[in-house]
């Protein structure tokens, strides 16, 4: 009896690129044609979304990065730019707008929204407008805290003593006054998000952390929001202030929290 042994030799190469309908693949898998997937598992609300650039390269995009807003209310048009992945932030952060050098103290991710929050120390005080620009420079944005759960997490893990970041000074956040044509000035989150509303009170209230009597737009010039320094307010409540200032109650604005959408 003759036995036939069939050897199948599979090509193998380290870091190989495979092409389908193309002999010159440019990615690990390069398909020159349409893609069909017959079965996909059901995802969850926190999942990212796949998109393609003009060349057909598949990319991962956070749900909250989609222009025009999402169910979370995030709106790139209001923010004025597209946030970048946290992994692409400058390392080291380098110079800060308006002067001084920034140092990254560390980053932590909150499972509540899968966002990453990074703490920074600036070598000289910074006003709100330059702080906003610094957030853009990093690829994120000044931290927004639209509900108690997020604010408590940020305070416990980033702001409070014992976190390792020592953010005891005043901290600008992404809530500022805007002027709309034909309407009075109004405070708004820079991302277009809204406060979570507590409907159990009469009248209903928002889940904010402003100090009693704030915001009050004192002198008609206040509009930028900051977290009080620990020496002024142990609870680290919020206050509105003139955005051109770089200190409050003799304490500098030289520490920031930048939020990234992943």
N, C-alpha and C positions, 0 to 999 in steps of 0.2 A: 504494500500500500504506500502510495506516495503522499507525503504530507507537505502541504504548502504553508509556509509561514509568511505572513504579511507584516511588513514593518511600516509603520506610519511615522514619518519624521515631521514633527511640528516645529515650525520656525520659532526661535526664541532669541530675543535681544534685549539687553538692558535698556530701559527707557525707550523702547521701540514705539513707533508711530504706525497705526494701522489705518489704511484708507479703504473706503468702500466707494467704488465708481471713481476713484482717483488714484493715480500712481505717485502723487506728490503730496501726501498728508502733511499738515502743519500742526496738528494736535495729536494727543494720544489716540483719539478716535476721530477721524475726519470723514464725514458722510457727505458725499456729493449727490444729494437727492433728498426726498422727503423721509420723515421719521414717523413711525407708527408704533405705539405701545398699547397692547391689547388689554392689559390689566394693570391698574394702579391702586395701591392701598389708599384708604381714606385718611386725609391729613387732619391736623388740628389747627386751631386759630393762630397759634404762634409760628406756624411753618412759614418759611420763606417762599418766594415765587420765582420760577425760572423765566428768564427773558433772553432775547437775543439782540446783539448789536447789529449794525448795518452789514457786517461781514458774516453774520450767521453764528457767531460765537455765543454759546450758551453761558449765561451768567446767573448768579443767585442775587435776588433783590429782596430786601426786607419789605414786608407789606406796608410798613409805615413810610417807606421811601417813595411810594407812588405819588406822582404829582396830582394835584387836585384834591388831595385829602383821602382818608380812608375811614373805616369805622372808628378808628381811634381819634380821628379829627386832625391828624398830622397833615400839614399842607406845605409843600415845598415852595409854592408860589408866595405864600406869606413870609416864610423864612427868607426867601430870596436866593437860595442856592441849594444844591443837592448834597446832602450829607454823604460822607464816604465811610467805607468799612473801618472799624476800629484798628484793624491790622495795618492799615496804610497810614496811620497818623505819624507825623514826623518824630523820629527818634535820633538824638534828643530833640525836644521841642524847639529849642533855639530862642531867638529874639522874640519879644512880645511887642505888639503894636503900641506905639507911644513911648517905647523905651524899656530897658530892663531885659533880663533873661529869665526864661521860664524853666522850671525843673519839674518833671513829673514825679509825684510822690507815690503813685500806685493806682491801680484800677480794680474795680470789682463789678461783677455782673449780677443783676437782680433777676431771679427766675420769674418774677411777676410780669415782666414785659420783654425779657431777654435782652434788655439794653445794658450797655457797659457804661460805668461812671468813673471818670479819671480825675484825680485831684492834682492841682498844680500850685506851685509856689512861685511868685514873681519877685524879682529882686528889687523892684520899685513899685509904688502904688499905681493902680490902673483905674481909669474911669470906665463907666458902663459901656460906652461906645467902642472903646479899644478892647474891652473884655469880649464884646460881641464879635469883633473882628478876630480875636484870638481863637474863639471857638470855631469860626469858619476856617482859620488857618490850620487848625488841628484836624479838620474834617468832620467835627461834631458841632455842638451848639451849647450855649449856656444852659445849664440844667433847668428843666421844667418839671414841676411837681404838681400835678393836676388833681391829686386825691390824697387822702390821709395815708393809705397803704404805701404809696411811693415815697411820700415825704418822710414817714416814719422810718422806712428802710434806709433812705439816703442819710437821715440824721444819725441813725444807729450805726451804720456801716462806713460812712464817709466823714460826717461832720463831727460827731461826738468825740470827746477825749477817750483815749484807749483804742482808737481805730488804727493808730500808727501814723496818722497823717497830720495831727496837731493843727487842725483848721480852726483856730480860736479867734481869728480876725473876722472882719466883715467880708461877706461873700456875695458878689453880684449873682443874680439869677435871671432867667429869661422871661421876665414879666415886665412890660414897659408900656408907656403911654403912647398912643397913636392918635392922629387927627384925621378923621374922615371928612370929606367935603360936606358941608351943611349939617354936621353933627358935632357935638362937644367932644373934647378929648376923652379917650377911654383906654383903660389898661387892658392889655391882651397878652397872652402867651405868644412868644415869637414864632412858635410852630403852628399856630392856629388852633391848638387844642383848647378844650373848655374844661373848667372845673367840674368835678363830679358833684352833683347836687344832692343834698340831704333833704328829702321831701317830708321827713317826719317832723320838721319844725314849722312854726307858723309866724312869720313867712318862711318859706324854704330858704335854706342857706347853702353856701358852697363849702366844700372841704378845703379851706385855706388855713394858713397859719399866721395871718397878719396880727401884729400886736394890737391891743385894744386901742380903738380910735384911728387905726391905720387901715388903708392908705388915706391920707388927708390932703395931699397936694398942697402942702404948706407954702404960702406965698405964691401959689400958682405956678411954681417952677419944678415941683417934684413929679416924677413919673417913672424913674428907674427903681427897681426893687432889689433889696439886698437882705441877706440873713444877718441879724444883729451879731456883733462880736460877743463871745461868751462873757466878757467882762461887763457888758452892758445888759445882756439878757440871757440868763442861764438856760432858758427854754429854747433859745435860738429862734425866736420868732422873726417875722418879716416886717419890713418897713419900707415906705417909698421915700426916695431921696432925689435930689438933683443929680442927673446922670453924669454931669461934668466933674463932680467931686471925686476925690481919691481917698477920702477918709471920713470917718464919722465918729464923734465922741472921742477924738484924739487917737483913734485906732485906724490903721491903714486898710485900704482895699487892695490887698496884694495876694489873695488866695482865691482860686477859682475851681469850680467843678464843671467839667465838660462831659456832656452826655452823647453817647453814640448809639445808633439804632440797631446794634447787634452786639 
